[in-house]
């Protein structure tokens, strides 16, 4: 099946809606093991620097409501969603346990409380337990099929489980019910997966225009729009979106990290490093630290880069200790930066079994390539590209795997595609792709 812009009917009416996507938080008062101590210290320091936010006020208000009205299940659900929103804003993995506790309390009173089921499904998504998320999301939809947000939980889980046709159907139902930020952004991601970057940008622009209930929701979506422009190699358009986001929300960490990536691609290394460091100081997320480490490594600052990579490992262990399945993310990181390729394969295989989608296939293919298992890697790389996804990193992986197999024609084609799509896709792999392609030619 080929997904094009005509696959989804996007109504013209733009309605405001919430797109709550969870990250995770760590309970700072609990025992800290030495292997995660650096990550916990980063989280503590970031918390000390952050001002009070609107989400903080919602949390405080609804904590009070829940204390005074323990039978108010809707208040429990609102508090659960607020914890998840707070987690995304901070990058702190302790809010997972808080979210689970409040939602479990609600569902113990009423196992069919749809809002709590949907919120717990979002928590499962954040923890990368996609099978559980699908079950919970489908339960919420069955109880309240008129609530569009619940379909988002189902669609996100279906995508991660590799159920792409089903996800398309779910997203269509969602956008038909309520054309808003949450549904348009999922239309965008589906189009991106099927290789329609222009259509993905169009839908994400609609999501930004629809707006969310808070500035953070809207600006998070605007950053995704910037990321799509970057994926297409359009640095100027990407930079414009990130800078606009920073105008609306000064110091917004996701926009800072996006702008840092653009500046690194343009050769402004010192400015990029400064922006990454500012983002990490407010929200220490592994993807920001990896971006900083690779920027430093590309600039030849190897010792500084290695310090960042060690912090990434501590952060991933911290997320794992908070109930997040990080095998796939850690496998890709270790395949690029680790010293034990076999361990990366083991982690990638575990991740692929839990979430057998194209991203997992690509990660496992790359880990297998690093161990010299080229035939297995090729099979999985072909699987990863089966939807026609236009992702420069995935195309680069496919090209290098084909090159290792001795398939020069496919290697040239894939590497050329990667560089034509986005010559700035990676500060480390981009130069290697160019060198390999030149040698093949």
C-alpha positions as CSV (number, residue, x, y, z in Angstrom):
1,X,0.0,0.0,0.0
2,X,1.3,3.5,-0.8
3,X,0.1,6.3,1.4
4,X,-0.3,9.6,-0.4
5,X,-2.0,12.9,0.6
6,X,-5.2,11.6,-0.9
7,X,-5.2,8.7,1.6
8,X,-6.4,11.0,4.3
9,X,-9.3,13.4,4.0
10,X,-8.2,16.5,6.0
11,X,-11.2,18.7,6.8
12,X,-10.7,22.4,6.5
13,X,-12.1,23.2,10.0
14,X,-9.2,23.6,12.5
15,X,-10.1,22.9,16.1
16,X,-7.9,23.2,19.2
17,X,-6.9,20.0,20.9
18,X,-4.4,18.5,23.2
19,X,-1.6,16.2,22.0
20,X,-0.2,14.8,25.2
21,X,2.9,12.7,24.5
22,X,4.6,11.2,27.5
23,X,8.2,11.1,28.5
24,X,9.3,9.9,32.0
25,X,10.5,11.1,35.4
26,X,12.6,9.7,38.2
27,X,11.6,9.8,41.9
28,X,14.5,11.8,43.3
29,X,14.0,10.6,46.9
30,X,14.6,7.0,46.2
31,X,17.8,5.0,46.4
32,X,20.3,6.0,43.6
33,X,22.6,3.3,42.4
34,X,26.1,4.4,41.2
35,X,25.5,3.6,37.6
36,X,22.6,6.1,37.3
37,X,24.0,8.7,39.7
38,X,25.3,11.1,36.9
39,X,21.9,11.1,35.2
40,X,20.0,11.7,38.5
41,X,22.3,14.6,39.2
42,X,21.5,16.1,35.8
43,X,17.8,15.7,36.5
44,X,18.1,17.4,40.0
45,X,20.1,20.3,38.6
46,X,17.7,20.8,35.8
47,X,14.7,20.8,38.2
48,X,16.4,23.5,40.3
49,X,16.8,25.8,37.3
50,X,13.2,25.5,36.0
51,X,10.6,28.2,36.9
52,X,7.1,27.3,37.8
53,X,5.0,26.4,34.8
54,X,1.3,26.2,33.9
55,X,1.5,22.4,34.1
56,X,2.9,22.7,37.7
57,X,-0.2,24.7,38.6
58,X,-2.5,22.1,37.1
59,X,-0.7,19.3,39.0
60,X,-1.0,21.2,42.3
61,X,-4.7,22.0,41.7
62,X,-5.7,18.5,40.8
63,X,-3.7,16.9,43.6
64,X,-5.8,19.0,46.0
65,X,-9.0,18.0,44.2
66,X,-8.1,14.3,44.4
67,X,-7.3,14.6,48.1
68,X,-10.6,16.3,48.8
69,X,-12.7,14.2,46.3
70,X,-11.3,10.7,46.2
71,X,-14.3,9.5,44.2
72,X,-13.7,12.1,41.5
73,X,-12.3,9.8,38.8
74,X,-12.2,12.5,36.2
75,X,-9.9,14.5,38.4
76,X,-7.6,11.4,38.8
77,X,-7.4,11.2,35.0
78,X,-6.6,14.9,34.5
79,X,-3.9,14.6,37.1
80,X,-2.5,11.5,35.3
81,X,-2.4,13.4,32.0
82,X,-0.8,16.4,33.7
83,X,2.0,14.2,35.1
84,X,2.6,12.9,31.6
85,X,2.7,16.5,30.2
86,X,5.1,17.5,33.0
87,X,7.3,14.5,32.1
88,X,7.6,15.7,28.5
89,X,8.4,19.2,29.6
90,X,11.2,18.1,32.0
91,X,12.6,14.9,30.7
92,X,12.5,13.6,34.2
93,X,11.6,9.9,34.5
94,X,9.9,10.0,38.0
95,X,6.5,11.0,36.8
96,X,5.9,7.6,35.4
97,X,5.4,6.1,38.8
98,X,3.2,9.1,39.8
99,X,1.1,8.6,36.7
100,X,0.7,4.9,37.3
101,X,-0.3,5.3,41.0
102,X,-3.0,7.9,40.3
103,X,-4.5,6.0,37.3
104,X,-4.4,2.6,39.1
105,X,-6.3,4.2,42.0
106,X,-9.0,5.4,39.5
107,X,-9.2,2.1,37.7
108,X,-9.5,0.2,41.0
109,X,-12.7,2.1,41.6
110,X,-14.0,1.8,38.1
111,X,-12.1,-0.5,35.6
112,X,-14.2,1.0,32.8
113,X,-13.4,4.6,33.3
114,X,-12.5,5.5,29.7
115,X,-10.4,8.6,30.4
116,X,-8.2,6.7,32.9
117,X,-7.8,3.8,30.5
118,X,-6.7,6.2,27.7
119,X,-4.2,8.0,30.0
120,X,-2.8,4.6,31.2
121,X,-2.5,3.7,27.5
122,X,-0.4,6.8,27.0
123,X,1.7,5.9,30.0
124,X,2.3,2.4,28.4
125,X,3.3,4.2,25.1
126,X,5.8,6.3,27.1
127,X,7.2,3.1,28.6
128,X,7.4,1.4,25.2
129,X,4.9,-1.3,26.2
130,X,3.0,-1.0,23.0
131,X,1.0,-4.2,23.3
132,X,-0.4,-3.0,26.6
133,X,-1.0,0.4,25.1
134,X,-3.0,-1.1,22.3
135,X,-5.2,-3.1,24.7
136,X,-5.8,0.0,26.9
137,X,-6.5,2.3,24.0
138,X,-8.9,-0.2,22.3
139,X,-10.7,-0.5,25.7
140,X,-11.1,3.3,25.9
141,X,-12.4,3.5,22.3
142,X,-14.9,0.7,22.9
143,X,-16.3,2.6,25.9
144,X,-16.3,6.0,24.2
145,X,-16.0,5.7,20.4
146,X,-16.9,9.4,20.0
147,X,-13.7,10.7,21.7
148,X,-11.0,11.2,19.1
149,X,-8.1,11.4,21.5
150,X,-8.5,7.8,22.4
151,X,-7.9,6.7,18.8
152,X,-4.5,8.4,19.0
153,X,-3.4,5.9,21.7
154,X,-4.5,3.0,19.5
155,X,-2.8,4.4,16.4
156,X,0.5,5.1,18.1
157,X,0.6,1.6,19.4
158,X,-0.3,0.1,16.1
159,X,2.5,2.0,14.3
160,X,5.1,0.8,16.8
161,X,3.8,-2.8,16.5
162,X,4.2,-2.6,12.7
163,X,0.4,-2.7,12.1
164,X,0.5,0.1,9.5
165,X,-2.7,-0.6,7.6
166,X,-4.7,-0.7,10.8
167,X,-3.0,2.5,12.0
168,X,-4.0,4.3,8.8
169,X,-7.6,3.2,9.4
170,X,-7.5,4.4,13.0
171,X,-6.0,7.7,12.1
172,X,-8.6,8.3,9.5
173,X,-11.3,7.7,12.0
174,X,-9.6,10.1,14.4
175,X,-9.3,12.9,11.9
176,X,-12.9,12.4,10.8
177,X,-14.1,12.7,14.4
178,X,-12.0,15.8,15.3
179,X,-9.6,17.5,12.9
180,X,-7.2,19.1,15.4
181,X,-3.5,19.2,16.5
182,X,-3.5,15.6,17.7
183,X,-5.1,14.0,14.6
184,X,-3.3,16.2,12.0
185,X,0.1,15.4,13.6
186,X,-0.6,11.7,13.4
187,X,-1.7,12.1,9.7
188,X,1.7,13.7,9.2
189,X,3.6,10.9,10.8
190,X,1.7,8.3,8.8
191,X,2.5,10.2,5.6
192,X,6.2,10.4,6.6
193,X,6.4,6.7,7.1
194,X,5.0,6.1,3.7
195,X,7.6,8.4,2.1
196,X,5.3,11.4,1.5
197,X,7.4,14.1,3.1
198,X,5.7,17.0,1.3
199,X,2.3,15.7,2.5
200,X,3.7,15.2,6.0
201,X,4.8,18.8,6.1
202,X,1.4,19.9,4.9
203,X,-0.4,18.0,7.6
204,X,2.0,19.1,10.4
205,X,1.5,22.7,9.3
206,X,-2.2,22.2,9.8
207,X,-1.5,20.8,13.2
208,X,0.4,23.9,14.2
209,X,-2.3,26.1,12.9
210,X,-4.9,24.2,14.8
211,X,-3.0,24.8,18.0
212,X,-3.2,23.2,21.4
213,X,-4.6,24.2,24.8
214,X,-1.1,25.4,25.9
215,X,1.7,27.1,24.1
216,X,4.0,24.1,24.8
217,X,1.7,21.8,22.9
218,X,1.7,24.0,19.9
219,X,5.4,24.7,20.0
220,X,6.2,21.0,20.4
221,X,4.3,20.4,17.2
222,X,6.1,23.3,15.5
223,X,9.4,21.7,16.3
224,X,8.2,18.5,14.6
225,X,7.4,20.6,11.6
226,X,11.0,21.9,11.7
227,X,12.3,18.4,12.0
228,X,10.4,17.4,8.8
229,X,12.0,20.3,7.0
230,X,15.4,19.2,8.3
231,X,14.7,15.6,7.2
232,X,14.2,17.0,3.7
233,X,17.5,18.8,3.9
234,X,15.9,22.3,4.0
235,X,18.0,23.9,6.7
236,X,16.6,27.4,6.2
237,X,12.9,26.3,6.6
238,X,13.9,24.1,9.6
239,X,15.7,27.0,11.3
240,X,12.8,29.3,10.7
241,X,10.4,27.0,12.6
242,X,12.8,26.5,15.5
243,X,13.5,30.3,15.9
244,X,9.8,31.1,15.7
245,X,9.2,28.5,18.5
246,X,11.9,30.2,20.6
247,X,10.3,33.5,20.0
248,X,7.0,32.2,21.4
249,X,8.6,30.1,24.2
250,X,12.1,31.5,25.0
251,X,14.4,28.7,26.1
252,X,12.1,25.9,24.8
253,X,14.5,23.0,24.9
254,X,13.2,21.0,21.9
255,X,13.5,24.1,19.7
256,X,17.0,24.8,21.1
257,X,18.1,21.2,20.2
258,X,16.6,21.5,16.7
259,X,18.4,24.8,16.1
260,X,21.6,23.3,17.5
261,X,21.4,20.6,14.9
262,X,21.0,23.1,12.1
263,X,23.9,25.2,13.4
264,X,26.1,22.1,13.6
265,X,25.2,21.2,10.0
266,X,26.2,24.7,8.9
267,X,29.6,24.4,10.7
268,X,28.8,26.7,13.6
269,X,30.0,24.1,16.1
270,X,30.6,26.4,19.1
271,X,27.1,27.9,18.9
272,X,25.6,24.4,18.4
273,X,27.4,23.1,21.5
274,X,26.2,26.1,23.6
275,X,22.6,25.5,22.6
276,X,22.7,21.8,23.3
277,X,24.2,22.5,26.7
278,X,21.5,25.0,27.5
279,X,18.8,22.5,26.5
280,X,20.4,19.7,28.5
281,X,20.6,22.0,31.6
282,X,16.8,22.4,31.5
283,X,15.8,18.9,30.3
284,X,18.5,16.2,30.3
285,X,17.2,13.9,27.6
286,X,19.3,11.2,25.9
287,X,18.6,12.5,22.4
288,X,20.0,16.0,23.3
289,X,23.1,14.5,24.9
290,X,23.7,12.2,21.9
291,X,23.4,15.3,19.6
292,X,25.9,17.1,21.7
293,X,28.3,14.2,21.8
294,X,28.2,13.6,18.0
295,X,28.7,17.3,17.3
296,X,31.8,17.3,19.6
297,X,33.1,14.1,18.0
298,X,32.7,15.5,14.5
299,X,34.7,18.5,15.6
300,X,37.5,16.2,16.8
301,X,36.8,16.8,20.5
302,X,36.8,13.1,21.3
303,X,37.4,13.2,25.1
304,X,34.5,15.6,25.5
305,X,32.3,13.5,23.3
306,X,33.1,10.3,25.3
307,X,31.9,12.1,28.5
308,X,28.6,12.8,26.9
309,X,28.3,9.2,25.7
310,X,28.8,7.9,29.2
311,X,26.1,10.2,30.4
312,X,23.8,8.8,27.8
313,X,24.4,5.3,29.1
314,X,23.6,6.4,32.6
315,X,20.4,8.1,31.4
316,X,19.3,5.0,29.5
317,X,19.8,2.9,32.7
318,X,17.8,5.5,34.6
319,X,14.9,5.3,32.1
320,X,15.0,1.5,32.4
321,X,14.9,1.6,36.1
322,X,11.7,3.7,35.7
323,X,10.0,1.0,33.7
324,X,10.9,2.1,30.2
325,X,12.0,-0.5,27.7
326,X,15.0,1.2,26.1
327,X,16.6,-1.8,24.3
328,X,16.0,-0.5,20.9
329,X,17.2,3.1,21.6
330,X,20.3,1.8,23.5
331,X,21.0,-0.8,20.7
332,X,21.2,1.9,18.0
333,X,23.4,4.1,20.3
334,X,25.7,1.2,21.1
335,X,25.9,0.1,17.5
336,X,27.3,3.5,16.7
337,X,29.3,4.3,19.8
338,X,29.8,1.2,21.8
339,X,32.6,-1.4,22.0
340,X,30.5,-4.5,22.2
341,X,28.6,-5.1,18.9
342,X,27.2,-8.4,20.0
343,X,25.5,-6.8,23.0
344,X,24.0,-4.2,20.6
345,X,22.5,-7.1,18.6
346,X,21.0,-8.7,21.7
347,X,19.3,-5.5,22.7
348,X,18.1,-4.8,19.1
349,X,16.6,-8.3,18.9
350,X,14.8,-7.8,22.1
351,X,13.4,-4.5,20.9
352,X,12.4,-5.9,17.6
353,X,10.5,-8.7,19.2
354,X,8.5,-6.2,21.3
355,X,7.9,-3.7,18.5
356,X,8.4,-5.3,15.1
357,X,8.1,-2.1,13.0
358,X,10.4,-0.6,10.4
359,X,12.4,1.4,12.8
360,X,13.2,-1.7,14.9
361,X,14.1,-3.6,11.7
362,X,16.5,-0.8,10.7
363,X,18.1,-0.8,14.2
364,X,18.6,-4.6,14.2
365,X,19.9,-4.5,10.6
366,X,22.5,-1.9,11.6
367,X,23.5,-3.8,14.8
368,X,23.9,-7.0,12.7
369,X,26.0,-5.1,10.2
370,X,28.4,-4.0,12.9
371,X,29.0,-7.7,13.8
372,X,29.6,-8.7,10.1
373,X,26.3,-10.6,9.7
374,X,25.6,-8.9,6.4
375,X,23.1,-11.2,4.8
376,X,20.8,-11.0,7.9
377,X,21.3,-7.3,8.0
378,X,20.3,-7.0,4.3
379,X,17.1,-8.8,4.8
380,X,16.1,-6.6,7.7
381,X,17.3,-3.5,6.0
382,X,15.0,-4.3,3.0
383,X,12.2,-4.9,5.5
384,X,12.8,-1.5,7.0
385,X,12.4,0.3,3.7
386,X,9.3,-1.6,2.6
387,X,6.9,1.3,3.1
388,X,9.1,3.6,0.9
389,X,10.1,5.8,3.9
390,X,12.3,8.7,2.9
391,X,14.7,8.7,5.9
392,X,18.3,9.5,5.1
393,X,19.7,7.5,8.1
394,X,17.8,4.4,7.1
395,X,19.0,4.8,3.4
396,X,22.5,5.3,4.6
397,X,22.3,2.1,6.7
398,X,20.9,0.2,3.7
399,X,23.7,1.6,1.4
400,X,26.5,0.6,3.8
401,X,25.0,-2.9,4.3
402,X,24.8,-3.4,0.5
403,X,28.4,-2.2,0.1
404,X,29.6,-4.7,2.7
405,X,27.8,-7.4,0.7
406,X,29.6,-6.4,-2.5
407,X,26.4,-5.1,-4.1
408,X,27.9,-1.9,-5.5
409,X,24.9,-0.9,-7.5
410,X,22.5,-0.9,-4.6
411,X,25.1,0.7,-2.4
412,X,25.5,3.6,-4.8
413,X,21.7,4.0,-5.2
414,X,21.0,4.1,-1.5
415,X,23.9,6.3,-0.5
416,X,23.1,8.7,-3.3
417,X,19.4,8.8,-2.2
418,X,20.4,9.5,1.4
419,X,22.7,12.4,0.5
420,X,20.3,13.8,-2.0
421,X,17.5,13.8,0.5
422,X,19.5,15.3,3.4
423,X,23.2,15.8,3.1
424,X,23.3,16.9,6.8
425,X,21.5,13.9,8.2
426,X,24.3,13.0,10.6
427,X,27.5,14.8,11.6
428,X,29.3,11.4,11.7
429,X,27.6,9.3,9.1
430,X,27.1,12.0,6.5
431,X,30.9,12.4,5.8
432,X,31.2,8.6,5.7
433,X,28.4,8.3,3.2
434,X,30.1,10.8,0.9
435,X,33.5,9.1,1.2
436,X,32.0,5.7,0.5
437,X,29.9,6.9,-2.5
438,X,32.9,8.6,-4.0
439,X,34.9,5.4,-3.7
440,X,32.1,3.4,-5.3
441,X,31.9,5.8,-8.2
